[in-house]
Amino acid sequence: MTIVVTGCAGFIGFHVAMTLLARGEAVIGIDNVNDYYSTALKEARLAQLAARRGFTFHRIDIADRDAVAGVFARHPEITGVIHLAAQAGVRYSLVNPYAYVDSNVTGQLTLLEAARRLERISCFVYASSSSVYGGNTKQPFSVDDPVDRPVSLYAVTKRACELMAQSYSHLYRLPCIGLRFFTVYGPWGRPDMAAYIFTQSILAGRPIEVFNEGRMARDFTYIDDIVAGTVAALDRPPPADAAGVRHRIYNLGNHRPEKLLDFIAVIERALGRKAELKLLPLQPGDVPESFADIDASRRDLGFEPKTPISEGLPRFIAWFKDYHRIP
């Protein structure tokens, strides 16, 4: 098969592309390699992909409809799309809201328009987020819960992506699966995420900012588990519902929420150093807890997260030290 992976220079996209290449698929990567965080890290991921047989890369913006249409026109052999490119980060959406509409909303529309014209597509898999649950207080979050109380623009754009996919599946019978990711971490992770920030700060002897004074919990999910669920979604296109629509949404989370202070303690043990904590109030757009109900994912995708933070965080730290050449 030939699979398009958008956001292939990003954290999850890189790992998904590597997994597909390892099992013999041809991968067409798309990424604009923007500077939201270190382009050196993104280029290092791309170098890993470029060394693998079957990888083709297009450095374009997913919001550029002509460029995206051109890539799809040159590759009529495409059989699947895994759309992971997006403007990430809840807090940054307070600073640069237009970036989220351009990348997440316009980008989703551009990819859907390109995908619906493919003759051989089996499934359009796209990234949503646990952020869509917003102000929900019921735990764990279920895909059957209402998601009409967003607390960030980022969440709004991700919910818009879900609604667009529902519409395109209804209009064009395009098989679509949306994946609500829950706090992903692991090797090659993003520098704006907790594992990276905390590890970097502790090693540098700097205090780490702990929001809501540490009274937070997250369903920290290791990258290998996320990749397994994402590839399973590609391999298991949804059947039509009673209305003929082939669209499903699933949670991909660890189903084991961890207290933020416990997460920090695991990093401290792995590094052999204590952290200096700077306790701060809850930030705008953040939620104190997220916890995934994965019953539907288990049933339909065979999703079964296997990696606790006691195993995943030491793996991340080993990669971090190797990448940054820290003895």
Order of alpha helices (4+ residues) and beta strands (2+ residues): beta-alpha-beta-alpha-beta-alpha-beta-alpha-alpha-beta-alpha-beta-beta-alpha-beta-beta-beta-alpha-beta-beta-alpha-beta-alpha-alpha
